[in-house]
Amino acid sequence: MSKTILTVDDSRTMRDMLRLALVDAGFNVVQAEDGVHGLEVLAGETPDVIVTDINMPRMDGYGFIEGVRADARCRAIPILVLTTESSAEKKMRARDAGATGWIVKPFNPEKLVEAIRRVAA
Amino acid sequence: MDPMAEIKATFFQECEEQLAELESGLLAMEGGDTESETVNAVFRAVHSVKGGAGAFGLDDLVHFAHIFETTLDEVRSNRLAASNEVVKALLRSADVLADLVRAARDGGGVDQARCDACAAELSAFTGIEDAADGDDGMGEIDFQPMQMAPLDLDLDAAEAPPEAAAPEPAAWSLRFKPRPELYAKANETVLLLRELARLGEVEVELDASDLPLLPHLDPEGAYLSWNVSVRGDATEADLREVFEFVDADCELDVQAIGADGEPMELPNSELDIAALISMAQSASEAPAEAAANLDAPLVDPDPPEPGPGRAELAVVDIAPPEPAAADSAAAPPANAANARGEAKNAPPAAAAGATIRVDLDRVDRLIDLVGELVINQAMLAQRVNEAGLARASNVAGGLDELEQLTREIQDSVMAIRAQPVKSVFQRMPRLVRELANITGKQVRLITEGEGTEVDKTVIERLTDPLTHMLRNAIDHGLETPEKRLAAGKNPEGSVKLSAAHRSGRIVIEVADDGGGINRERVKQIAIDKGLIAAEAVLTDEEIDNLIFLPGFSTASAISDISGRGVGMDVVKRSIQDLGGRITITSRPGLGSTFSMSLPLTLAVLDGMVVTAGQQTLVAPLTSIIETLQPKRDDVHGLGGGARVISIRGSYVPLVDVGLSLGYRAEPLDSEQGVALLIEGEGGSRAVLLVDAIQGQRQVVIKSLEANYRRVPGIAAATILGDGRVALILDIDALVAASRTAEAPRLLQAG
């Protein structure tokens, strides 16, 4: 059974690119536009992996990750953070918030799928 | 379409939205808005542009956006105050960013000097050197963070070829001990081991010696560790990369094994990874704390309860106690309550303005169909009427309801195409800033009624005339700061751009508080250019309207700004093409106001249906001031067939519509017909003489040019209830023709 990936990103461009890359790789894709929306989607879906942006309106990626980790049902879901910079500070912040790993933007589809493979059971 | 090309199109679309967001956010900041959400939104806009640009390899854009973002980040984190100076620089940067986006989209270059200057200005604020990125200009993107933190394993660097003489290790021996945090972040040992197995032949050995007895077991603790040997040609960097995500949450020792099976020392290459790792660990997490975690597994003082037995644990050697499996025992997630509360407080996603994107063609098709429906409904009504059914009959009642419904459908459909004028108004602040820079004048732009909605086509075709009017207002309208001071005014001039709905039309005004129109000069120029006779006696209003004449320009030398090959005559023409009118009011010393009145939609028109020479015609209701029954005594011939009519003391040209359009050869006796007093552009009046008035009706406009060809004196056509085509009069053309005595017959002339 193919895996389901939840992507959380406020940019339509990024959502489209993620969807394209993930669908091509055979994943089911569920999308949300920001952290609040992401948590709402999680109420009805249990994805295998979550890919989230950090800078988003309403609730940013850090808040979203904390929300997921605080939810008993969802907290074991691996979360990959999309980050534009490979700065250690940003990665550390994401990791402290409970992210499983990260993908540095701009990503190519191989890198994305590879990162998902690394965290998905 | 290639999916990537499609996404790229989406990206540019989104860029436009982000740029608009950026500008309005910055303008709010300029106006003193210090809300952190405003700054965040501005930051996100730039960040989004940068993210997408990176995906498409738009390096110039990425580079500039990065510098921009760095500065905004400083503002966002309160390290840089959003002073007036800073916000102004940010606004200029937003303009540069917009240029770069457009250059990336449409090709073509950008003003490199301006980009560089702007980038340098931004860097100066932050004092962060990486933004400037040295002397190589915009050529290179600098994604590397400046402070190369110990944790950030640069794998490329690590892969630097080792000393040629270095002996190759035959295998690697790893000792890996996860901490509880590793599992709390949903990392899985089994996956890490699986990754290692991809690098070569692995032998995995579980070390369960730390596993406590069940009463002492913390279900979320981490007690297992692994010894793994990896054979093959994997480098240490390859191995470390497997643990990239978890290196702060585990203990990891990597040891090279020589051919003799003994641990070997590798020569120190440029990057001492082990040292880096240990530094990182000591920096990120106090080892003492980590040790305390391991030494004190008695977190759960509860009496033993049935749980995973020791034997079971040993069997699932590479699947350690999973945090999720233990949720019953998990500490009650206090954070979860918080997070949920937060989610509840925030508005649901749908409330954030649920919209769908629809292909414009589909909307237009719908509008066409509704147009047909309106016509069909009118025809049906007429048939029923002809059939002589009583007004009280069920059919007539149903028909009334149908009419009501069609009208509502039509209004709703038109509303789909309606957009706030904000999209046009938003482009103006930038223009004003640029003009202010070029002219050296101080200008404040005030916008009002941005939410006023009007048809998309009208909006699209409004940009050019509005741009020119603003140019005109700033270039010719406003005085220099010195002159303003001398006149006792605020040195900063203001230009007000406003939109409002007024009786079924949208009125857009450009008002400046400048010196007003210099009528003497305007008149002199018109005389010099031979536009009017030297001895002409003109009212103030007529003089003001001279600037709309083709070939008129008040700037004695064509200025850089207004003189871009467009005159006010072109502005007027484009407004008229939209079915609009433009008028000027000007008071010397106090400023001028240009007022445009435009129809809300180009698809329907309220018209007066009239008969002229057995033909049914439609006159736009908005142009008609009044209807009257001319008396023979009021009408005076002027010779050459021209006639005027006296209305309350003033003489107005009389246009015999049937004659003008060539429907009849002989003029209509004025007493036989009905007169419509109309007002054309700029308030010029005329009286249209027609045979009879049939009534008022909303008609669907069908382009004559698109379906047949352009006909002078006719603006468009429509289909009436009886299925016949009726022509819609071009009022301005008819009035203009009435002023030029030699061409009373438009059709023959055309």
Interface residues (C-beta under 8 A of the other chain):
Chain A: D10 S11 R12 T13 M14 D16 M17 L20 A32 E33 D34 V36 H37 L39 E40 N55 M56 P57 R58 M59 G63 E66 G67 R69 A70 D71 A72 R73 R75 A76 I77 P78 I79 T84 E85 S86 S87 A88 E89 K91 M92 R95 G98 A99 T100 G101 W102 K105 P106 F107 R118 V119 A120 A121
Chain B: P3 M4 E6 I7 T10 F11 Q13 E14 N40 A41 F43 R44 H47 S48 K50 G51 G52 G54 A55 F56 G57 F143 Q144 P145 Q147 M148 A149 P150 L151 D152 A184 K185 A186 N187 E188 V190 L191 E195 V242 E244 F245 A248 D249 S284 E322 P323 A324 D327 A330 P333 A334 N335 A336 A337 N338 A339 R340 E342 A343 A346 P348 A349 A352
